[in-house]
């Protein structure tokens, strides 16, 4: 997945299991475990979440995705 593709994916409001698999490169079972881990963490913080979805900004924070780096890389590949 390129930096530009990653930026497009994380620009979505919600993250589903397939998005999480793309971002992490994990298989379905491990991505589901990670999704449940993130969901539990957010529920403990008081979030009420729609079924099967996570807020993308929280996923980005949890995975520590460096958006500014991705933006620099995407610009470099476009020139």
Contact map, one row per residue, 1 for C-alpha under 8 A:
1110110000000000000001000000000000000000000000000000000000000000000000000000000
1111110000000000000000000000000000000000000000000000000000000000000000000100000
1111111000000000000000000000000000000000000000000000000000000000000001101100000
0111111100000000000000000000000000000000000000000000000000000000000001101100000
1111111110000000000000000000000000000000000000000000000000000000000000000000000
1111111111000000000000100000000000000000000000000000000000000000000001000000000
0011111111100000000000000000000000000000000000000000000000000000001001100000000
0001111111110000000000000000000000000000000000000000000000000000000000000000000
0000111111110000001000000000000000000000000000000000000000000000000000000000000
0000011111111000000000000000000000000000000000000000000110010000000000000000000
0000001111111000000000000000000000000000000000000000000100000000000000000000000
0000000111111110000000000000000000000000000000000000000100000000000000000000000
0000000001111110000000000000000000000000000000000000001110000000000000000000000
0000000000011111000000000000000000000000000000000000111100000000000000000000000
0000000000011111101100000000000000000000000000000000111100100000000000000000000
0000000000000111111100000000000000000000000000000001110000000000000000000000000
0000000000000011111110000001001100100000000000000001100000000000000000000000000
0000000000000001111111000000000000000000000000000000000000000000000000000000000
0000000010000011111111100000000000000000000000000000000000000000000000000000000
0000000000000011111111110000001000100000000000000000000000000000000000000000000
0000000000000000111111111111001000000000000000000000000000000000000000000000000
1000000000000000011111111100000000000000000000000000000000000000000000000000000
0000010000000000001111111000000000000000000000000000000000000000000000000000000
0000000000000000000111111100001000000000000000000000000000000000000000000000000
0000000000000000000011111110000000000000000000000000000000000000000000000000000
0000000000000000000011011111011000000000000000000000000000000000000000000000000
0000000000000000000010001111111000000000000000000000000000000000000000000000000
0000000000000000100010000111111100000000000000000000000000000000000000000000000
0000000000000000000000000011111110000000000000000000000000000000000000000000000
0000000000000000000000000111111111000000000000000000000000000000000000000000000
0000000000000000100110010111111111100000000000000000000000000000000000000000000
0000000000000000100000000001111111110000000000000000000000000000000000000000000
0000000000000000000000000000111111111000000000000000000000000000000000000000000
0000000000000000000000000000011111111100000000000000000000000000000000000000000
0000000000000000100100000000001111111110000000000000010000000000000000000000000
0000000000000000000000000000000111111111000000000000000000000000000000000000000
0000000000000000000000000000000011111111100000000000000000000000000000000000000
0000000000000000000000000000000001111111110000000000000000100100000000000000000
0000000000000000000000000000000000111111111000001000010000000000000000000000000
0000000000000000000000000000000000011111111100000000000000000000000000000000000
0000000000000000000000000000000000001111111110000000000000000000000000000000000
0000000000000000000000000000000000000111111111100000000000000000000000000000000
0000000000000000000000000000000000000011111111111000000000000000000000000000000
0000000000000000000000000000000000000001111111100000000000000000000000000000000
0000000000000000000000000000000000000000111111100000000000000000000000000000000
0000000000000000000000000000000000000000011111110000000000000000000000000000000
0000000000000000000000000000000000000000011111111000000000000000000000000000000
0000000000000000000000000000000000000000001001111100000000000000000000000000000
0000000000000000000000000000000000000010001000111110110000000000000000000000000
0000000000000000000000000000000000000000000000011111110000000000000000000000000
0000000000000000000000000000000000000000000000001111100000000000000000000000000
0000000000000001100000000000000000000000000000000111110000000000000000000000000
0000000000000111100000000000000000000000000000001111111000000000000000000000000
0000000000000111000000000000000000100010000000001101111101100000000000000000000
0000000000001110000000000000000000000000000000000000111111100000000000000000000
0000000001111110000000000000000000000000000000000000011111110000000000000000000
0000000001001000000000000000000000000000000000000000001111111000000000000000000
0000000000000000000000000000000000000000000000000000011111111100000000000000000
0000000000000010000000000000000000000100000000000000011111111110000000000000000
0000000001000000000000000000000000000000000000000000000111111111100000000000000
0000000000000000000000000000000000000000000000000000000011111111100000000000000
0000000000000000000000000000000000000100000000000000000001111111100000000000000
0000000000000000000000000000000000000000000000000000000000111111100000000000000
0000000000000000000000000000000000000000000000000000000000011111110000000000000
0000000000000000000000000000000000000000000000000000000000011111111000000000000
0000000000000000000000000000000000000000000000000000000000000001111111000000000
0000001000000000000000000000000000000000000000000000000000000000111111100000000
0000000000000000000000000000000000000000000000000000000000000000011111110000000
0000000000000000000000000000000000000000000000000000000000000000011111111000000
0011011000000000000000000000000000000000000000000000000000000000011111111100000
0011001000000000000000000000000000000000000000000000000000000000001111111110000
0000000000000000000000000000000000000000000000000000000000000000000111111111000
0011000000000000000000000000000000000000000000000000000000000000000011111111100
0111000000000000000000000000000000000000000000000000000000000000000001111111110
0000000000000000000000000000000000000000000000000000000000000000000000111111111
0000000000000000000000000000000000000000000000000000000000000000000000011111111
0000000000000000000000000000000000000000000000000000000000000000000000001111111
0000000000000000000000000000000000000000000000000000000000000000000000000111111
0000000000000000000000000000000000000000000000000000000000000000000000000011111
